Amino acid sequence: MLQREHRLTDKRDFQRVFHHGQSFANRYLVLYYMKTTNPAFRIGFSVSKKVGKAVTRNRVKRLLREAFRLEKERVTESYDFVVIARPSAAELDFHTIRQNVQHLLRNMDANKDGTAKKSTPPGKKGAPVRNGGEKTKGATSS
């Protein structure tokens, strides 16, 4: 279980991370993060009713908490995190949730170094999108 010092609970803290932080997402999770001056990282979870009923939402939050607890050595600097679970996260097992958390933390680390590149999230087949996902109508290469 994450200790109290690692919990983000205040609505103002959530809003600050949303408005001033950066984000990464994959098919199941969205991670907002912001560098802070706190001695330790803090994390908050947002799981909407679209994910499922209370039992399902609490299960997703428990799995996310445990995944971040196991990955806390990876976070060497102090950050505030907000994790939003998408409705498709309700069907995942712990192993897949942990893979997705690792994927988001890797992207965060890569962006911190300035070497960010698109990567395929765990569980998704195919090559990453190279042109930012934009489709060009009627464009021909010359």
N, C-alpha and C positions, 0 to 999 in steps of 0.2 A: 504494500500500500504506500502511496506517496505521502510523505510527511506534510504537516500543515504548512511549513515554510515554502513548499513547492506548489501550493494551491493558489489559483487566481479566482477570487470570488466576487470582487466589487464590480458593479456595473460600469463604473467610470473607467476602471482598468481595462475591461473588455472593449469599451468604445475607443479608448486611446490606442489599443493594439489594432483595431479595425481601421481607424482613420490615419494613423501615422506609421503603421507597420507595413511589411511586405508580405506577399503570400505565394504559396505554391499549392497546387492541387493535383490530385489524380482521380481516378474513377470513383473512389470510395470516400476520400477525405480531403478536406481543405485545411491547410496550415497557415495561419497568420502568425508572424513573429516580429518582435521589436526589441532592439537592444536596450537594456536598462542599467541602472546603477545598483540594483539590489545585489546582495551577496550571493544569491542562488537563483536559478531559473524558477519561473512560476508558470503553471499551465492551467488553463480552463477549458472545459468541454461544453460544446453546444450540440445537443441532439434533439431535433425537433420532433413534433408529433407525426410528421410524415414518415419517420423511420419506423414507427410502430407504437404499440401501447406501452404503458409504463414498464412492464417487465422487460420488454425488448430494448427500450431505451436505456434502462439501467444496466442491462447486460453489455450493451455496446460501450457504455461509459466505463464499466469495470474492465473490459478487455483493453480499452485504450489506456486507462490508467496503468495497468500492468505492463503493457508494451512500452510506455514511456519510462516506467520505473526501471525496466531492464535495459533501456537505452540511455539512461541518464549520464553514464560515463562519457557518452559521445558529445554531450553538451558541455563544453569546457568554459564558455563565457556565460554571463548572466543575460538571459532573455526572458521576455514574457511571451508565452505561446497561447493561442486560441485555436482549438481543433474543432472543426465542424464536421460532423458525420453526415454523409449523404444517405438517402434512403436505401441505396443498394448495400450499405455497410451492415444492414441487419442480418444478412444471410452469411456473413463471413465467420470463419473460425478464428481462433487466436493466432495461429501461425500466419494466416493471410493478413490479418490486421497488423501484426508485427512487421511483416514484409513491407506493407504500405507505409508504416511509420518510418522504417529505415529508409525507404525511397524518398520520403519528404525531407528527412534530415540530411540525406546525401545531397539533395538539390539545394538545400539551404547552405550547406558547407561549400558547395561548388560556387554558388552565387557570391558567397562571402569572399572567396578567393578571386572572383572576377572571371572564372572560367566556366560559367554556367552554359550548359547546352541542353537541348531537348533530349530526354531519354524516355524509353518505353517503361511505363509503370509496371510493377509486378502483376502478373495475371492478364496482361493485355498483349495480344499477338500483333506482329507487324512492326514495320519500321517507324521511327518517329517522324512527325510532320516536319518538313524542312523549310517551308515557306511561311511559317506562322499560321497555317491553317486557312489562309486566304485562297479563294478560288478566283482565277482570272478568267473573265468571259471574253471569248474571241481573241485572246492574245496569241500571237504567233511569235515564235522565236526566229530571229533573223541572223 
